[in-house]
Structures are given as C-alpha cells and as structure tokens.
C-alpha cells in the first residue's frame, strides 16, 4: 500500500474559475456564474455550484447552458492571468506545509507532507482541516482535500469530498473504499474505457479488480489495462514529485506478438494516442508536433513526425495525424514496438476547451444575461472587461451599447460595489489589468 506511514493528499480548488470570479467580483458571490465563450460555438470552461444546481456542467455547449441558466445568472469571459495569480497564491501557501508539490493543473496538486509520516487518520484530518481553513482565510477560496496512502485513492477521495469537503481514507481500507464506486471514478478511465468495461458487465471498480490481468489487458489495451486494474485495488506507490516543464507527452508499448498488418497497427496506435492525449489534457498543454515511433523485429527503429501550423489538443486531429505517419508492416516488417508522442507543447491562450472548437474572437465574447451576447461597440468595451477609472478605481463592465458603458466598481477587498454609467468615449476610463481586481 506504499507503506503504512505514507500519507498523500490531493488538493482540488472547488469550481476554481467561477470561484475566482465570485471572489474578485463580489456582486457575483452566491449567484450562478459561468466562465467561457458566449459565441455560437462556445463551451463552459467553469461553472459555480449555484449554476451546477441547474444542470450546467463544464464542457457543455454554452448555447445549452444559457437555456438552463436562471435569470440572475451571469456569463463571463475567462481571465487566465487572474486564475494563474490566485493559483500561485494558493500553492505558495500549500508549499509551507509540503515543500514538494506535484502540480496537476492550475487548481489541483498532490503533496506528501513530511509532517504526516507515521500520522494517524485523526491527525491527518486535523492537518487537512487546518490547511483548508488557511487557504480560505488567506486567499478567500475553497479547497477540497482527499488523503490516502497513494495518489489515486487521494484523488478519488477529493472528488468524493466535494464540494467544500475533506475525506481521509483510513489505511488498509483503500480497496473497500473504491469497490462500490463507478469505473469512471478512477483517474485514467474515460468514456471510451468505461464503454469497453460496460460491454463486459463491469460497472464498478470492485468488478474491475475481479477481472484477471489478461481480461483487463484484452479489454483496455496492453498499455494501461494491467495498471488500471492494479490501481482499482488501491495499490499505488507512485511518488509525489515536482513536475518539470514538459517537453512532450507520450505513450508506447511492446506487443506480445509482432503486428504484421496495417489495420491492427492502426488500432494499437489510436489506443496509444488516447493515453498520450489524456496526459496532454491533464498537463493543460496543446501540441504542434505528432511523433510516431516504430521498432521492427530486427530491433531497427524508425521515427516519423509532422508539425502543424498551430497547436491543438483536439484528439481526432492528433490521432488522425499519427495514423497517417504509420508505415505498412507488410513493407516495414513486423512491428514489435510502437509509440506516439505529442511535442512542441505550449500553454493555450484560452482554456484547452477552446483550442479548436471556438474561434479566438468567439471565446472572448461575454454576456451578463441570458440574451444573445451583445455586439462589441466601436470602443471595444464588452461585458466582463476589466476597467480602471481615474476617480472610482477598478471595476468591470456590466453592459455596453448605445454609446454608453455601465461599470461595477469592486475588487477583492471592496465588497459589493456600485454601478456607474459613462459614455463609451469617457477619457477617464481605461482598460484594466486582470490583477487590478486583487487590490
């Protein structure tokens, strides 16, 4: 179980994007808030729990979410600089408790606090409660925490603790804790793997652990089948470590028997692309280059690559490119090893949900009502824009049109602020920086 004295925590900031908006724009506190593109192909990047109560969820088309949003709900454009600043504040604080953090994204991380080595479950609960309260009082955001003997169970525990919760899985009970949960609860099982498992009657993690290794590999593929079955038992001794800047994400496997036909090779490479893509999404990166590696029966290795004009995290485009790079085993020789890598990684300008599905202009459109997003005036003021006024200070645009702009002046420290209306050309108004609202 990774050692009886080992405790791993997984910290996940609740509804992070929407919570950042509610924190820095106090008028939005307690209201249904959606973060995302309001254009015709926009998607929900984040939703407050008040919005989720109406059936709205992340990755839902914004057109559908808008129909579900109650009249007091708002839609705002993502402010990634702000989210990065608040994320840094949170994890700088967490680093005071655990010097080694494995950051997964802006809003979640693993840690193995040295002070918890050999601790009892009660001591871990006290630690988690103290850390959550520290984040709440110092930053103003809510974190859910899961704690267990390994990373996988800690991650599942934090999911089960949401919203605004703490769950410690007593050591020795990991398998019992996981057994009744649906297979999708396991990090690494997505909709495709879930469908494959359902097809053979496996719906819970307990049923997954009951499979033989051979059945797990046959159903889920040779890359991860055995590992996922093992993780479903609660056994996870993977270390918590700092994540260096990623150069590429990849997946590869050596086949039990050499592949001699192109159709089989395509199936395996697409399976490898699925797992490389999961790592790309988890790392919150987009890729410009697809690399395929093939090794033949004589141990000769061929690497082929293709680079796109612009980076993406869109699976079908990446996987199709990988398939185009393949060589026919009938000409290349039997293939004993194959690998897929995505490189040329970068941080997207918009959330990964926006990289291909939303044009850049659409991703920045916003609305503060259920009505269609207004056309930006000639001055460029749009609802959600950050504003600074010479006299009134920092605020954000609530509405614009007909030659006028209404600004709500409020920040993290101000509490709910007053709204004032100006002409769009008012020289006292200028664009604000996303960090202004933290003052």
N, C-alpha and C positions, 0 to 999 in steps of 0.2 A: 504494500500500500504506500510505498515511498517512505517508510519509516514512521514509527508511532510518534516521533517527536516533531514531525514536519507539519506545518500549517501554511497553506497557500490561501490568500484572499483574492477575490476578483471584485473590483470596484467598478460600478457602472452608473454614470450620471443619468438620472431619470429624465426622459423626454428632453434631451440636452438642448437641441437647437431652440425648441419652443420655450424651454425654461430660461434660456439666456435672454430671449426677447421679453419674457414677462419680468425678469429681474431688472433689466435696464430700461424698460418702458413700463413703469409701474401701473399705468392705466390698464394694461393688458392682464394684470395679475387676476387670476381666478376666471378668466374668460377663455373660450375655445380659441386657440391660436394655431394656425397652420403656417409652416415655413415651406416655401417652394415657389416654383414658377407658375404664374397665373395665366400664361398663354395657352393656346388651344391644345398644345401637347405637353403642358406642364405636369409635373408629378409632385406629390407630397414628400418633402425631404424630412419633415419632422412635424409631429402633432402633439399638442399638450394633452394631458389626461382628460381635461374638460372636453376636448374635441374627440378623443377616443371613445368617450361615453356615447357619442352619436354614431359610432360605427366607422369612424375615419381611422385610417392607419397609414403608416409610411409606405411609400411606393405606389399608393393609389393614384390613379389619374386625377389631376386637380379638378377636371370637369365633373367627375363623380363626387369628389369630396365637397365641392361647392354646393351641390344639391343637398348634401347631408348637413352642412354647416348651419347652425341656428342663427337667427338674426343678429345676435350680439357677438358672433364670431368674427375673426379678422384673418386676413391672409397677408403675410409679409414676405418680402424677398430675403433670401439667405444673406447673412453678414458674416462671412467666414473669418475675416480678420478678428472680429469680436469673439467668435467662438474659440479661435486659437488663443487669444489673450486670456479668456476665462479658463480654458483648459490648462494653460500654463500655470495660472494661479492655483488651481485645484491640485495639480500633480506636484508642484513645488511644495505644497503643504503636505501631501501624502509622503513625499520623499523624506520629510522629517521623521516619519515613523518607520519607513522602509527604504533604505538608500538605493536598493536595486529594484527598478520598476521595469516591467515588460509592457510597454505601451502598445495597445492593440489599435487604438483609434483616438480621436480627439476626446472621447468620452468614456473610455474604459481601459483598464490596465490590470495586470497581475502583479502581486507582490508576495514576498515570503519574509515577513518581518522577523528580524533576528530575535526580538524580544518575545516572540511566541514559540520559540524552540522549546519543546517539552511542556508547553502550557496545557491546562485543562480546557475543556469545552467552555466552561463558565468564564475562564479568563479570556478566551478568545471572544466571547460575546461582549464582555466588558470593553475589550480593545476596540471591537467594531463599533460599538455604540459611541465610544469616545471619539473615534475618527469621524464618524458621520456627523456628530454634533460640532466638531471643529470646522468641518467643511461648511456646514450650514451657517455657523456664526461668522466665520472669517470671509467666506466668499458669497454666501447667500443662496447656494444651490443645494439640491437634494441628491444624495447618493444612496444607492442600494448596494449592499455588500453580501457576498457569499463567501464562506470559509469552509475548507475541507482539506484532506490530506494530499490532494492533487489538483492540477489546473482545471481539468474537465469538470469534475464534480463542483468545484468552486464556481465555475462559470454557470453551470446549471442552477446552482443554489442562488446566485444573484438574480437570475431570471425569475426563479420561483418567489424571491423576496419582494419583487416589485409589486406596486410602487412604494417607495419610501420605506424599505424594509431591511432586515438583517436576518440571515439564516446561516446557522452553523451546523454542518453535518458531522455528527459525532464519529470519530474514527472507529472503523470496524463495521459501520452501518452503511457504507457507500453503496454496496450492491443493492441492499434493500431499499435505499432511498431512490435509486434510479429505476428499479424494476417496473413500477407501475406507470412510469411516465411514457408519453408517446415518443416514437423514434425520433421525431423532429426536434425533441428537446436536446438531443446530443449535438454538440458543436461539430459540424462536418457532415451532417445528414441534411441535405436539402430536398427539394420537391422531387427531383429525379430519383435519388436513392430511396426516398420514402415510398415512391410509387413502386419501385422494384421490390421492396420489402413487403408492401401490402399485397402484391401479386402472389406471394408465397405464404400469406397469412400472418406475417409478422407486423404487429401494430405497436407493441411496447418494447422498451429496452430489455425487459426481462425475457421476452420472447427472442430478442436478438441474441442475448447471451446463451440461450438454449441451442442455437444453431452450432453446428460443427464448424471448424475453421474452413473446411472445404466448401461447405454450403455458403458461408459468408463471402468467401472469395469468388465463388461462382456467381453469386447474386450481385455483389457490389464491385467486383473487379479486383484484380490482383494488387492494385496499388494500395487500396485502403481497407479492403474487406476485413482482413485479419486484425488490423489496428483498431477499426471501429468496434468490432466485436469485443476486443480486449478492453477498450475504454468504457464500453457499456457495463462492464463488470465493476467499474470503479477503480481499476488499477491504472495508475497514471504517475509515473516517476519522472516525467519531463521536467527539466529545470526551469526556474524563472530567471530570465537573463535579459540584459539590456538588448534592445533591437537596434543593430547598426543600420545605417542608411542603406535601404535596399537598392541593389543594382539590377536584380532580376528576380522573378519568381518562376519556379519550375516544378515539374513532376516527371519522373521516369520510372521504368520498371524493366526487369529482366524476365522474359517469358519462360514458362516451364518447357515449352516446345517452340522451336523456331517457327515464325509465321512465314508462310510461303505464298499467300495470296493477298492481293491488294485490299479486298473487301474486309478481311479480318484485321489487317493493319490499320485501316481507316477507323474501324470501331474502337480499337485499342487507343489510337491516338486521340480520338474525340474524348474518350474517357479520361485520358491524361490531361487534356485541355480543360475538362471540367474542374479537376483538382487544382491545376495551376491558376485557373480563373478565380476559384474561391480564395486562394492566397492573395491574388491581386486585389480583390474586393475588400478582404479583411485588412489589407495594408493601406486601403484608401489611396490607391495609385491608378494611373492609367498608363498604357504601354504603347510604344510606337513600333516595336520590332517583335516579330514572331520567329522563333528558332526551333527547328526540328533536328533531333539527333537520332541517327540510326546506326546500329552496330550489327554486322553480319556474322555468319557462322565462323568465319575465319578471324574474327575479332577486329576487322577493319571498321573504322568509324567515319561516317560522313555527317557533316553538319551543314544545314541549309537554312537560310534566313531571308526574310523580306521585311522591308521597312515602309510604313505608311506615311502619308503626308502629315497627318495629325494623329495624336494619341487617342486611345479609346479604351473603355473597359467593356465594350459590347461583346457578349460571348460569341454570338453567331459569326460575327466578323472575324474574331480572333481564331475561332475553331476552324472556320472555312479556309482561312489562310494556311493554317497548319496542315490541313488535308491537302491543299494544293502543292505544298512543298514535298510531299511524300514521293519516294521512288517505288516503283513496282518491284516487289520481291522476286518476281519472275525474271527480272533483269538484274536486280541488285544482288540477289542471293537471299537465302533465308535470313530473317531478321530475328536476332536473339535479344536485342535491347532497343527500346525506343524512349525518347524523351521529348517533352515540349517545354519551352521556356518563353516567357514574355519579358522583354528587356526594354531599355530606353524609357525607364519609369520616370514619372513626374507626378506632382500633386495637381489635381484638376483645378481649374479656376472656379468651376462650380462643383457642387456635390457630385460624387460619382453617378448618382441617379440621373444627372442632367447631361452626361458627356455626349451622348448621341441622340437621345430621344427628344431633346429640347434645344432649339437654336439659342445661341447666346443671348440674343435680344429678348426672346420669349422668357428665358429663365430669370430675367431681371424685372419682368413686369410684376406688379403687385396690385392688390385691391384691398380695401378695408370694408368691403361689404360683399353680399352675395351677387351683386350685379356684375356684368362683364367688366374687365379691367379697363379703366379709362385710357384714352389716348394721351400720351405724354404731351404736355404743352410745349410750345416752341422754346421755352426757357429750360426744358428738361426736367422740371420738378415732377416727381411721381410719388404716389403714396408709399410710405416706408423709407423715403430718402432721409438721411441724416442732415441736419441743418444747424447752423450757428447764426445767431442774431447778435448784432453789436450790443444791444441793450438787454435782451431777455436770455441770452445764453444758448445752451444746447437743447435741441429738440428733434422732432421727427415729423415728416409731412403726413397729415391725416387725409388730406384730399387736395386736389388741384384741378383747375379748369375754369373756363370763362374769365380768364385773366386774373384769377385770384388763387392764393395758396393758403391753406389752413395748417398751422404748425402747433403741435402739442409740445410744450416746453417742459421736459422732465428728464431726469437721469437716474442712475442707480441710487444716488444719495438724496434726491429731492423728494421722493414720494410722488404720488399722482400730481401732474402739473396742469396748468391752464392751457387752453387752446386759444390762439390768436390768428386772425386772418389778415393777410397782406396782399398787395398787388404782386404779381409774379416777378415784376422787374424791380422790386424794392431793393435799393442798393445796400441796405443793412443786412440782407440775407446772403449767406454764402454756404456752400456745401460744407458739411461737417465731416470729420474723420470718425470711423466706426468706434474708435477708442474714446471719443468725447463723452459718450453716454456713461462711461465708467467713473467720471469725475464726481 
